[in-house]
Amino acid sequence: MNKKLLITGAVFGVLGIVLGAFAAHGLEKLVNQEAIKSFETGVRYQMYHAFLLLLLGGTSFLSKKLKSYVFLLVVLGVLFFSGSIFGLATNDLSSFDFTSIALITPLGGLLLILAWVLMLIGIIKNKVD
């Protein structure tokens, strides 16, 4: 499980850097400033959760079972939250209308919140100081 967390965290980090550079240098002539700021929000939250996965993969304060739940919530949360923001921010560049699936953005946010809450509960219940 730790290796899966570390690999996924690293992949999210690499993609975050690539997407951030794309937002800063590739989108400026294609979409308005508001869309770029929105895209950057998706990148920022993806990076936060890349760091979370790297942290979890390098520690032992949560059980393997709890880590797998947090992992699933984070991966789905990032895909739904950041992914939908990327789509919405670049909606004018695509033939698919991402506004039709805009409700998955708050669902993704909720999954990310649940991942943090689950991790917090696991830390509180941990008997080791």
C-alpha positions in Angstrom: 0.0 0.0 0.0 2.8 2.4 0.9 4.4 2.0 -2.6 1.0 2.6 -4.3 0.6 5.8 -2.2 4.1 7.0 -3.0 3.8 6.3 -6.7 0.3 7.9 -7.0 1.5 10.9 -5.0 4.5 11.3 -7.3 2.4 11.0 -10.4 -0.1 13.6 -9.1 2.9 15.8 -8.4 4.4 15.4 -11.8 1.1 16.0 -13.5 0.5 19.0 -11.2 3.7 20.6 -12.3 3.0 19.9 -16.0 -0.6 21.2 -15.7 0.6 24.3 -13.8 3.1 25.1 -16.5 0.4 24.6 -19.1 -1.9 27.0 -17.2 0.8 29.6 -16.9 2.2 29.4 -20.5 -0.2 27.5 -22.7 -3.6 28.8 -21.8 -3.0 32.5 -21.6 -4.0 33.1 -25.3 -6.7 30.5 -25.3 -9.0 31.3 -22.4 -9.7 34.3 -20.1 -7.9 35.1 -16.9 -10.8 33.8 -14.8 -10.5 30.4 -16.5 -6.8 30.3 -15.8 -7.3 31.1 -12.1 -9.9 28.3 -11.9 -7.5 25.9 -13.7 -4.7 26.9 -11.2 -7.1 26.1 -8.3 -7.5 22.6 -9.7 -3.7 22.3 -9.9 -3.2 23.6 -6.4 -5.6 21.1 -4.8 -4.1 18.3 -6.9 -0.7 19.2 -5.5 -2.0 19.4 -1.9 -3.2 15.9 -2.3 -0.1 14.6 -4.0 1.8 15.7 -0.8 -0.8 14.0 1.3 -0.3 10.7 -0.5 3.5 11.1 -0.2 3.1 11.8 3.5 0.9 8.8 4.1 3.1 6.5 2.0 6.1 7.4 4.1 4.6 6.9 7.6 3.0 4.2 9.7 0.6 6.1 11.9 -2.5 4.7 10.0 -3.4 1.1 9.4 -3.1 -0.4 5.9 -6.9 -0.6 5.7 -7.4 3.0 6.6 -4.7 4.1 4.2 -6.5 2.3 1.4 -9.7 4.1 2.2 -7.9 7.5 2.3 -6.2 6.6 -1.0 -9.4 5.8 -2.7 -11.1 8.9 -1.5 -8.1 11.1 -2.5 -7.8 9.6 -6.0 -11.5 9.9 -6.7 -11.6 13.3 -5.1 -8.8 14.6 -7.2 -10.2 13.1 -10.4 -13.7 14.6 -9.8 -12.6 17.9 -8.2 -9.5 18.9 -10.1 -10.4 17.0 -13.3 -13.8 18.7 -13.6 -12.2 22.1 -12.9 -9.7 21.5 -15.7 -12.6 20.6 -18.0 -14.7 23.6 -17.0 -11.8 26.0 -17.3 -11.0 24.8 -20.8 -14.7 24.2 -21.8 -14.5 26.6 -24.8 -11.6 24.5 -26.2 -13.5 21.2 -26.3 -16.4 19.8 -28.2 -17.7 18.2 -24.9 -19.7 20.5 -22.7 -18.2 20.1 -19.2 -20.9 22.2 -17.7 -23.1 19.2 -18.0 -21.0 17.4 -15.4 -20.2 20.4 -13.2 -21.9 18.8 -10.2 -19.0 16.3 -9.8 -16.8 19.2 -8.7 -18.5 19.5 -5.3 -18.7 15.7 -5.0 -14.9 15.6 -5.6 -14.5 18.2 -2.9 -16.6 16.2 -0.5 -14.5 13.1 -1.2 -11.3 15.1 -0.4 -12.8 16.4 2.8 -13.8 12.9 3.8 -10.3 11.6 3.2 -8.9 14.2 5.6 -11.6 13.5 8.2 -10.9 9.8 7.9 -7.2 10.4 8.4 -7.9 12.6 11.4 -10.1 9.9 13.0 -7.3 7.4 12.4 -4.7 9.7 14.0 -7.0 10.3 17.0 -7.7 6.6 17.5 -4.0 5.7 17.2 -2.7 4.6 20.6 1.0 5.4 19.7 2.4 8.8 20.8 
